[in-house]
Amino acid sequence: MLACRVLAKGSGTAHRLVVNAAAKVNLALEVLSRRADGYHEIATVMQAVDLSDRLTLEDAPTIEVRTSAADVPTDERNLAYRAAAALRDAAKVERGVRITLDKRIPVAAGLGGGSTDAAAVLAGLNRLWRLHWPSARLEDLAVGLGMDVPFFLRGGAALGTGRGEQLTPIRSAVLALVLVNPRFPVSTAETYGRVTPAMFSDGRRARTVAGALASRGAGRVAACLYNGLEIAAREAYPQIAQMEAALIAAGALGAMMSGSGPTVFGVARSWEQARQIRARVARGRWECWAVRTLRGPAIRIRAEGSRGTL
Ligand code: C5P
């Protein structure tokens, strides 16, 4: 059975949980082919980073999502809502939950914000509803919500194959990155829809990045970043190339788009340098964060009132 990487602290009888849900970047993303089911076969290196949403889960008669974020729906279109409904139906529980979503990860940004919220709801409700589902069973349900969702139940770094949902963990060192988002959303389906066979590759680049990550050098990782979706996205959004050029001009060792975009990230030599790069690039019209990569869980659960740190 898979080891459960979700970090849980506090009592087992809580009626209210606070859950931290971390974002990811794709240090590599190769599109290998188009599948008959409309998806693409990919090889990707996903890495959790410490930019997180915060969700509060409370016992309630029905499923309800609350958020102050203007661009986030609170009905079935919200992946956190769908995660709660999917688990309720699969576990045959007659309970609801009030999900209060404090969004910090930009929406439709290539950082997996919706997927990590969904993973947080699955892991949190497994605890709140005392289901005791093993992580492999949660992962099976997670795939039905989105191909990135199983990754967030594990965290750290992983090589994703198939549609991105078949995961092999990668042991990695902590890297300092700078994320830059142009303040507009891009749909994942739209970016994949722009892919042509000329953009396909064979998966070797993703394996090279996985090897570089395991060998622990920021310079090595920076030298082999790759995203096969970037060509598709760059044509539609020239800002992607501009943000990458700004990161390199500010001293980043390498820069690349994350996932289906439009967020780009730069690899820094150190945390101090990441903060300097962030300060320089943030002078533009973009939103920027200096972040560290996470070696441990992406989802961290705390029972309200417990002393555990998030
Ligand atoms: O899995 P998820 O719901 O995040 O995927 C959103 C859309 O991205 C899919 O409907 C599909 O159009 C596209 N996609 C793809 N190949 C993948 C993953 C996603 O074509 N491996």
Residues whose N, C-alpha, C, O or C-beta is under 5 A from the ligand:
A	BS01	C5P	G38 Y39 H40 I42 L145 G146 M147 D148 R163 G164 T188 A189 Y192
